[in-house]
Amino acid sequence: MLQAGSPEVWDALTRKFEARMIHTALDITRGRRIEAAMKLGIGRNTITRKIQELGLDD
């Protein structure tokens, strides 16, 4: 992406990183969002918003 000069490289990789971190935290906590948010150091509203923004809702 960098070599191709893609201007959205930062946004694309940030979204992938956030999605992976949230997915892993939810796996560890067996889907408990509040507990996952605590492990990530973010608020419960933030994790809910990120899940929606990143399309991680099942």
N, C-alpha and C positions, 0 to 999 in steps of 0.2 A: 504494500500500500504506500509506503514511504517513497520507494523508488518510482512508483507510477505517478507520484505527485498528487495523490488523492487528498483533497482538502478536508475530508471528513474523517481522517484517520484517528484523530484524538477522540472524537465522539463515538465512533464505531467501537474502538477498543475499550473505552470507558464503559459503554453499555454492556459489552461482553464480560468485562471484569465484574461489574456490579451484579449482573445476572448470575454468574458462577458463584460469587460469594453468598448471595442470598439463597440460591438453590442449595448450596452446601450447608449453610446454617439451618435451613429448614429440614434438610435430611437429618442432621445431627439432633435436632430438637423434635423430630417426628412431626413436623408441620406446625409446631406451636410458634406462631408469629411473634408474640411478645417476648418469648424466651430467645428466639432467633435474633430479634432486634437487640436485646440486651447483650448477647454474645458479640454482635457486630458493633456495639457502641452507638447505636442509633435509636431513635424513638419509634414507638409502635406506629404512629401515624406516618412516619417516614418510610418504614418498611412496607406498609400497606400501599402508599403512593408509588413507591418504586416497583412493587410487584405489578401494579396496574400499568405503569408507564412502560415497563419492559415486557409486558404481555406474559407474565409468568403464572397468571391465574389458570387453574385447571378446570 
